[in-house]
């Protein structure tokens, strides 16, 4: 998590933003990522995605959180019928997830409203949401 000093105080910025897509044969795949050097291994992607489902793909939790070593993950499931995606914020273990839930829901709505544009513009969505230039 990056610390940003603002005139009105301090703000925490997530380490990154990703969109995962479920593939029935390959499992969870990273579809878009910001920043580009953020590392999400296939195992980590599968772990995040599988936390959304209880038993099978028909029983899902739309919003999940988990902690893995020094990072927290907040993930919003997007359901496009047969296509399942997850919008993921990677956060420092020191940050409160409550501070990020509303932001993640807003980001998810923006991406879902136009998935092609959202995937191409992940960097600008991230920067706009967290007021970065």
N, C-alpha and C positions, 0 to 999 in steps of 0.2 A: 504494500500500500504506500502510496506517495503522500506526503504531507504538503499541502499547499497553503501558503499564508495569504489571507485576503484582508482587505482593509477592515472588514467587520469581524475578523477572527480567523479561525483555522478550519480547514476542511480536509477530510480524508478522501482520497481518490482510490478506487479499486485497482488492483494490479492488472486486471484485464477483463475482456468481454469476449465471449465465444458463442457460436451457434453450432449445436450438434444435431446431426440427423441420424435417425435409426434406419439401418439397412438390415433386412431380415437375414441376409447371408453373412455379412461382415460385422454386424453389431453397430455400435455408435461410432460415427465418423465426424471429425471436425470439418464443418462446412465453411466457416468463416471465423476469423480470429483477429483480435487487436489487443496489444501490439503484436506484430508479426513474430517477435522473439518469445512470446508466451509459450510455454511448453505444456501441452496436454497430450499425454501418451494415450495409445489406444486402450490400455487397461484403465487409466484414470477416466477417460471418456465413457467407457462401459460402466464403471462404478457410478459415475454421476447419473447416467441415463437410467440405469437399473433401479436406482433409489426412487424413481417416479412410479414404479410399477409394483403392485402387490400380486404376485402369482402369475399374471399374464398381462398382455397389452390392453385388455378391456377394463382392468381395475387400476386407476391411476391417481396419483397425488399431483395436483397442478403445481404446487410450490413446495420445494424441498430445500433443506439446508443440511450440510454435513461439514465436518472438519477432517482434514487429511493433513497430518504432520503440522506444518507451520502455516497452513492456509485454510480459510473457510470458503465454502462454495454455496452460493445461492442460485437456484435454478428454477426457471418457469417453463413448464411444458406447453408447447404449442401443438394443437391437434388439427391437422389438415386432412381428416378422414383416415385414409390408409397411410399417410405420411406423418410421422411424428418427429418433431423437432424440440430442442431444448435451448433456451437462451440462458447463458451462464455468466454470472459475475464471480470472479476470483478475488477474494478479499483477504487482507491480513488477519491473522488469528486474533489480533488485538481489537479489531473493529467490531462494533455491534451490528448484527445482521438486520435489526429493526430499522436502522438508519438507511438501509439499502433496499428494502422490500418494495417501497413505492417507486423508487427509481427503476428497479428491474421490471416491475409491472408496466411502467410507461414505455420502457425500451421494447419490451415484448409486444405491446400493442402496436408500436410504430413498425416493428419488423413484420408482424403478422399482416398488417394492413397492405403492405406491398413487399412480399418476401424477396423478389429479385432485387429491388432497389435497396432493401434493408441489408441484404448480404453484401452488396457492392459498396455500401456506404457505412459499414460498421464503424469505421474510424470516426467519421463525422458525427454519427449518432452518439458515440461514446463521448466525444469532446463537447458536443452541445449539451448533453445530459449533465456533465460534470463541470460545465463552464470553463473549458480549457480553450485556448486560442491556438 
